[in-house]
Amino acid sequence: MKLGEFQRPAIDGNWGYGWRIVWYIVNALVFQSAIVGLLPSRAKAALLRLFGARVGTGFVCKPGVNIKYPWFLNVGDYVWLGEGVWIDNLCRVEIGNNVCISQGVKILTGSHDWSRPDFPFFALPVTIGDHVWITAHRVIRPGVEIPPQVAVLADIGRRDAEQAYAKLQA
């Protein structure tokens, strides 16, 4: 790995620098905060919508949540985000209806190809089906598609999701 050769990525569909600064401030003050984070979830949903997210009804968002870019976030109806959830969405994250994402879960859409000397960045969307429960402190990695009606009991990569889906279809 030669980090001096790393090229800063351009993220397709990302909002401008000014919007990102404003969002980082709102995210830090309202979503990540233990005090201001106590605002009602309706207010948090309205802020997410203001910044381009699609958020359904019945949204519950606990304090300490970190959302990288709301303009890449689509949330269905009756979605719960527990304390300390981190949605590091450098591209699209789709969350279905009636989904519980428990405390400390990390949803990651981007990473780097460590096998190449220039350490290039990549981003793959994450899709979470309806009626999914992701248990506490799980890590959901780039490119994962979680099928409906699944309880995620362990960290999950793309291959894990494909195998779970195959078992569901059998």
N, C-alpha and C positions, 0 to 999 in steps of 0.2 A: 504494500500500500504506500503510495506517495501522495500525501495530502496536499502537497504544493501544486499538484496537477489538477486538483478538484475544481470543477467548473460549477459555479452557483447555478442551481436550476431555475428555469422559468416555469412557474406552475400555471398550467392552462386554466383559464376561467377565474384566476385569483383577482380580487379587487385591488385597487390602487393602494399605494403606500399610506396615504392619508387616512383612508378608511380602515386599514389594518391597525394603524396607531390608535384611532378612536375605539375600535373593537377591543384591542388589548387593554385599554383603560377600563372600558365597561366590563369586560370579562373579569379583570382583577378586582374591581370594586363591588360588582353585583354577584357574579357567579362564584368566584373563588373565595370570597370573604366569608368568615364565620359569623360576622355581625350583619352586614348589609345583605348577605346571602340568605337571611331569614325573610326577605321580601316574599310575598305570595308568588306561587308558581305561575299564576296568570300574568303577573308583571314580567316575569322572566320570559315567558312565552312571547309576550308582546315585543320585548327587546330582541329576541331571536328573530322574530318575523321582520322587524325593522332592519335587521342586518341580512335579510335574504333567506333565512331558514323557512322551511315549511313545517309547521307544528300543528298537530291535530288537537282535538279537545281532550280534556282530562289529563293534561300534562302535569307531572309532579317532578320538581327539580330541587333536590336538597342542597344545602350549602356545601361549598368546597368543590364544585364541579368546574372543570376546565374544558372549554370548547375552543379549538384552534381557529377554525373559520366557519362561522354559521352559514355562510352562503353555499357551503357544500353539504349542508345537513337537511335531511328530510325525516321527520318524525311523525309516526302515525298517531292514532287515538289511544289514550290511556297508556302512555309510556311513563315509567318511573325511572329517574336517574338518582341513584343513591349518593351519599357523601363520598367525595373524593374521586368520582368518575372522571376519567380523562379521555376526551374524544379528540385525538390528534389527527384530525381529518384534513389532509393535504389534497384530497380529492373527495368524491362523493361518499357519504355514509347514509344508507337507507335503513331506517328502523321501522319495523312493521307495527301493527296494532297489538295492544295488550302485551307489552314487553316490559319486563323488569330487569334493569341493569343494576346489579347490587353494588354496594360500596367498594371503592378501590379498583373497579374494573378499568382496564386500559384498552381502548380501541385504536389501533394504529393502522394508518393507510400508507405510510411511507417508510422507506429504509434506504440502504445503500448496498451496492454489489461489492462486497468485501473481497471478492476473488479477482477484481480488476485493479490495477495500480492507481487509476484515476478516481476510484471509489464513487462511481456515478450514483446519483439519486434515482429512485423510482417510486411511483405511487400507484397503488391498486385499490379500487373501491371495496368497501365492506357492505354487505347486505345482511340484515338480520330479519328473519321471517316473523310472521304473526305468532303470538302465544309462546314467546321464548323467554326463558329465565336464565340470565347469566349470573352465576353465583359469585360471591365476593372474591375480589382480588384476582380475577382471571385476566389473561392477556389475549386479545383477539388481534391477529396479525393481518398484514396487507393481503387483499384478495380473497378473504374468507367470505363464504356465503353460508349462513346458518339457516337450515330449513325450518319451516314452521313446527311448532309444538315440540321443541327440544329444550332440555335443561342442560346448560353447559356447565359441567362439573370440573373441567380441567382447562388449562391454557389450550388454545386452538390455533393451528396454522391451516393453510389452505388444504393440504393433503388430508388432515384430520376431518375437515368439513366435508370433503368429497367422500370419504369413507363413511361418515355418519349418514350422509344423504343416500348412499348406495344401500346401506342397511335398512333405511326407512322404506326404500322402494321395493326391497325384497319381500 
